[in-house]
Amino acid sequence: MGAVLAAVLGVSLMGCSSTGGKRAEERAAKAAAEGRSAVNTPRWTFAMVTHSGDGDTFWDIVQKGAKMAAQKDNINFLYSHDDEGQQQAQLVQAAIDKKVDGLIVTLAKPDAMKDVVAKATRAGIPVITVNSGSAESKKYGALTHIGQDESIAGEAVGEELNARGRKKALCILHEQGNVGHEQRCAGAKKTFDGRMQNLYVEGTNMPDVQASIEAKLQADKDIDAVVTLGAPFADAAVKAKQTAGSKAEIDTFDLNPKVAASLQAKALGFAVDQQPYLQGYEAVDLLWLYRYNRNVLGGGRPVLTGPQIVTSDDAAQLAEYADRGTR
């Protein structure tokens, strides 16, 4: 069993020996290709409950990472989601009632999740938070948080806009009440030397999103940058720019095949990648490590997966991975 653990740790934590790490990765990849786990630990059940999900390219990538780790680690993986905080909390309660062995949650709307996460920890269920809620994660009793610090990511956007000589920017918020989104725009505003304005849109209605951005660009020709907070909204912003006759640069958070292609075509200026595949993969893998060996990463601080600024120069290298749905 010690040899198996060493192999998996080599994959998960990038051990000191590059040769050993490569061999461990090859063994894990072979096991995955053959549809079997790389360990013989008990078949624990882990549940992931997020604030967004099926049909969203970002969360599709998170799920792919989580499912790959679950297969490797012999985990029964359950997934559910709801964009309403109270409904998400109910899904977490359902997972608690099933007596799952580990829980992965997002805290996009932390107030709605506080009590139910506390219930999970009182029930002895280890919890890892991902993607959103880094500020609340430790307070709520989670083992660690995996994702990008949204304020730091926003600050990186502001600095990139400065480097590109932008003077007036629009930050598009597509989900009311999502604290992570607010932090992104606030972080960008903090470091941006120009003027930045928030525009709230209804993210579930893409034609309305496009129309709202178009109207703003038509009304204010001084806007020279638009920042969207999710890959699907970048395309709507590009279309709005065209119909408005604007010269604004369109930039976005998150990466998918269309964003990668648009970066290469220079229809987009840059994207902020937070590596969603890694968020899903590491969440499952770290829960497995905790169940097996009581390992915890982060030292009480978030395990950061971003931000990484991706430009047209980088997009070609990532296109292959974006096309297969892992970036």
C-alpha positions in Angstrom: 0.0 0.0 0.0 2.9 2.4 0.7 4.1 2.0 -2.9 0.6 2.9 -4.1 0.4 5.9 -1.9 3.8 7.1 -3.1 2.7 6.8 -6.7 -0.5 8.8 -6.1 1.3 11.4 -4.1 3.7 11.8 -7.0 0.8 12.6 -9.3 -1.1 14.8 -6.8 1.7 16.8 -5.3 4.5 16.7 -7.9 7.1 14.9 -5.8 10.7 15.9 -5.6 11.9 13.4 -8.1 11.0 14.4 -11.7 11.6 10.8 -12.8 9.5 9.3 -10.1 6.7 11.8 -10.6 6.7 11.0 -14.3 6.4 7.3 -13.7 3.6 7.8 -11.2 1.8 10.0 -13.7 2.2 7.4 -16.4 0.8 4.7 -14.1 -2.2 6.8 -13.1 -2.8 7.7 -16.8 -2.6 4.0 -17.7 -5.1 3.1 -15.0 -7.5 5.9 -16.2 -7.2 4.7 -19.8 -8.1 1.2 -18.7 -11.1 2.5 -16.7 -9.8 1.4 -13.3 -8.5 3.2 -10.2 -4.9 3.6 -9.3 -5.4 2.8 -5.6 -7.1 0.0 -3.6 -8.5 2.2 -0.8 -12.2 1.9 0.2 -14.7 3.2 -2.3 -15.6 6.4 -0.5 -18.4 8.6 -1.7 -17.6 12.3 -2.3 -20.3 14.9 -3.2 -19.7 18.1 -5.1 -22.4 20.8 -4.8 -21.9 24.0 -6.8 -23.8 27.2 -7.5 -23.7 26.6 -11.3 -23.3 23.6 -13.4 -24.5 21.6 -16.4 -24.4 23.5 -19.7 -21.8 26.0 -18.3 -18.5 25.3 -20.0 -16.5 26.3 -16.9 -18.3 23.8 -14.7 -18.1 21.2 -17.3 -14.3 21.5 -17.0 -14.4 21.4 -13.2 -16.5 18.2 -13.4 -14.0 16.6 -15.8 -11.2 17.2 -13.4 -13.2 15.9 -10.5 -14.3 12.8 -12.3 -10.7 12.0 -13.5 -9.4 12.2 -9.9 -12.4 10.2 -8.6 -11.7 7.4 -11.1 -8.0 7.4 -10.1 -8.8 7.4 -6.4 -11.6 4.8 -6.5 -14.2 7.4 -5.5 -18.0 7.3 -6.0 -18.5 10.9 -7.2 -21.8 12.6 -6.9 -22.5 16.0 -8.5 -25.4 18.5 -8.2 -25.9 22.2 -8.5 -28.3 25.1 -8.1 -27.8 28.8 -8.7 -30.1 29.8 -5.9 -28.3 29.8 -2.5 -31.1 28.2 -0.5 -31.5 25.4 -3.0 -27.8 24.8 -3.1 -27.9 24.5 0.7 -30.7 21.9 0.4 -28.5 19.9 -2.0 -25.7 20.0 0.6 -28.2 18.8 3.3 -29.2 15.9 1.0 -25.5 14.9 0.7 -25.2 15.0 4.5 -28.3 12.8 4.8 -26.6 10.3 2.5 -23.7 10.2 4.9 -21.1 11.0 2.2 -17.5 10.6 3.1 -16.4 14.0 1.8 -18.0 17.2 0.5 -16.9 19.8 -2.0 -18.9 23.0 -2.1 -18.8 26.5 -3.6 -19.5 29.6 -1.5 -20.7 32.1 -4.2 -23.5 33.0 -1.8 -21.8 32.3 1.6 -24.6 33.5 3.9 -26.9 30.8 2.5 -24.3 28.1 2.9 -22.9 28.9 6.4 -25.3 26.8 8.5 -25.3 23.7 6.3 -21.5 23.6 6.0 -21.4 23.8 9.8 -23.8 20.8 9.9 -21.5 18.8 7.6 -18.4 19.5 9.8 -20.4 18.6 12.9 -21.4 15.3 11.3 -17.7 14.5 10.8 -17.8 15.1 7.0 -14.6 16.8 5.7 -15.4 19.8 3.5 -13.3 21.5 0.9 -14.5 24.7 -0.8 -13.7 25.5 -4.4 -13.9 28.4 -6.8 -15.7 30.9 -4.6 -15.7 31.8 -0.9 -12.0 31.8 -0.1 -12.6 34.4 2.6 -15.2 32.4 4.3 -13.8 28.9 3.8 -11.7 28.6 6.9 -14.3 30.4 9.1 -16.9 27.9 8.0 -14.7 24.9 9.0 -13.5 23.8 5.6 -10.1 21.9 5.4 -8.9 24.3 2.6 -10.0 26.3 -0.3 -9.0 25.6 -3.9 -9.3 28.3 -6.6 -8.1 31.8 -7.4 -8.3 34.7 -5.0 -10.9 36.8 -6.8 -9.6 40.1 -5.5 -6.0 39.2 -6.6 -7.4 38.1 -10.0 -9.2 41.4 -10.4 -6.1 43.3 -9.5 -4.2 41.5 -12.2 -6.9 42.6 -14.7 -6.5 46.2 -13.7 -2.8 46.0 -14.1 -3.1 44.3 -17.5 -5.5 47.1 -18.7 -3.0 49.7 -17.6 -0.3 47.9 -19.6 -2.5 48.0 -22.6 -3.1 51.8 -22.2 -6.8 51.5 -21.5 -8.6 54.5 -19.9 -12.2 53.6 -19.4 -13.5 50.1 -18.7 -16.8 48.4 -18.2 -17.0 45.3 -15.9 -20.0 43.1 -16.7 -21.5 41.3 -13.7 -23.9 38.5 -14.8 -25.0 37.0 -11.5 -26.5 39.1 -8.8 -25.3 38.4 -5.3 -22.2 36.5 -6.4 -19.5 37.8 -4.0 -16.7 36.5 -6.2 -17.9 38.5 -9.1 -18.1 41.6 -7.0 -14.5 41.0 -5.8 -13.2 40.6 -9.4 -14.6 44.0 -10.4 -13.5 45.7 -7.2 -10.0 44.3 -7.6 -9.8 45.5 -11.1 -11.0 49.0 -10.1 -8.4 49.1 -7.3 -5.4 48.7 -9.6 -6.8 50.3 -12.8 -5.5 53.8 -13.3 -8.5 54.7 -15.5 -12.2 54.8 -14.8 -14.1 51.5 -14.3 -17.9 51.1 -14.1 -19.9 48.0 -13.3 -22.8 46.9 -15.5 -25.2 44.4 -14.1 -26.9 42.1 -16.6 -29.2 39.1 -16.5 -26.8 36.2 -17.2 -29.5 33.7 -18.0 -30.7 35.7 -21.0 -27.8 36.1 -23.4 -29.7 38.3 -26.0 -30.4 40.7 -23.1 -26.7 40.6 -22.1 -25.7 41.6 -25.6 -28.3 44.3 -25.8 -27.3 45.8 -22.5 -23.6 45.9 -23.4 -24.4 47.3 -26.9 -26.5 50.1 -25.4 -23.8 51.1 -23.0 -21.1 51.1 -25.8 -23.4 53.2 -28.0 -24.1 55.7 -25.2 -20.4 56.1 -24.2 -17.9 56.0 -27.0 -15.0 56.6 -24.5 -15.3 53.1 -23.2 -12.2 51.3 -24.5 -12.3 48.0 -22.6 -15.1 45.6 -21.6 -14.3 42.9 -19.1 -16.7 39.9 -18.8 -16.6 37.5 -15.9 -17.2 34.3 -17.7 -16.2 32.8 -21.1 -19.8 32.5 -22.6 -20.3 36.3 -22.0 -17.2 37.3 -24.0 -18.8 36.2 -27.2 -21.9 38.4 -26.4 -19.6 41.3 -25.7 -17.8 40.9 -29.0 -21.1 40.9 -30.9 -22.3 43.9 -28.9 -19.1 45.7 -29.8 -19.6 45.0 -33.5 -23.2 46.2 -33.6 -22.4 49.3 -31.5 -19.6 50.2 -33.8 -17.2 50.4 -30.8 -13.5 50.1 -30.8 -13.4 48.8 -27.2 -11.2 45.8 -26.4 -13.0 42.8 -25.1 -11.4 40.9 -22.3 -12.7 38.0 -20.1 -12.3 35.8 -17.2 -12.1 32.0 -17.9 -11.0 30.0 -20.9 -12.9 27.7 -23.3 -12.4 26.7 -27.0 -14.2 29.7 -28.3 -12.2 32.1 -26.1 -8.9 30.4 -27.2 -9.9 30.8 -30.8 -11.0 34.4 -30.3 -7.6 35.2 -28.6 -5.7 33.7 -31.6 -7.9 35.8 -34.0 -7.3 38.8 -31.7 -11.1 39.3 -31.3 -10.3 39.3 -27.6 -7.4 41.0 -25.9 -6.7 38.6 -23.0 -8.4 36.0 -20.7 -7.9 35.2 -17.1 -7.6 31.5 -16.6 -8.1 30.0 -13.1 -7.7 26.4 -14.3 -11.1 24.9 -13.4 -9.9 21.4 -14.3 -7.3 21.7 -11.5 -10.0 22.9 -9.1 -12.1 19.8 -9.6 -9.2 17.4 -9.7 -7.4 18.7 -6.6 -10.6 19.0 -4.6 -11.3 15.2 -5.0 -7.7 14.3 -4.7 -7.1 16.3 -1.5 -10.3 14.8 0.1 -8.9 11.4 -0.8 -5.5 12.3 0.8 -7.3 13.5 3.9 -9.5 10.4 4.3 -6.5 8.1 3.7 -3.6 10.0 5.4 -5.1 13.1 7.1 -3.1 15.3 4.7 -4.1 18.9 4.3 -2.6 21.5 1.9 -2.6 25.3 2.2 -1.5 25.8 5.8 -4.8 27.6 6.5 -4.6 29.6 3.3 -6.2 29.0 -0.1 -4.5 26.8 -2.6 -4.4 29.1 -5.6 -5.0 27.9 -9.2 -4.9 31.3 -10.7 -4.9 33.9 -12.0 -3.0 33.3 -15.3 -3.3 36.0 -17.9 -3.6 34.4 -21.3 -3.0 36.4 -24.5 -3.0 35.6 -28.2 0.7 34.6 -27.8 -0.3 31.9 -25.2 -3.6 30.8 -26.8 -2.1 28.6 -29.5 -0.3 26.5 -26.9 -3.5 26.0 -24.9 -5.9 25.5 -27.8 -5.4 21.7 -27.9 -6.3 21.4 -24.2 -9.2 23.8 -24.6 -10.6 21.8 -27.5 -10.6 18.6 -25.4 -12.4 20.4 -22.7 -9.8 20.5 -20.0 -8.7 24.1 -20.2 
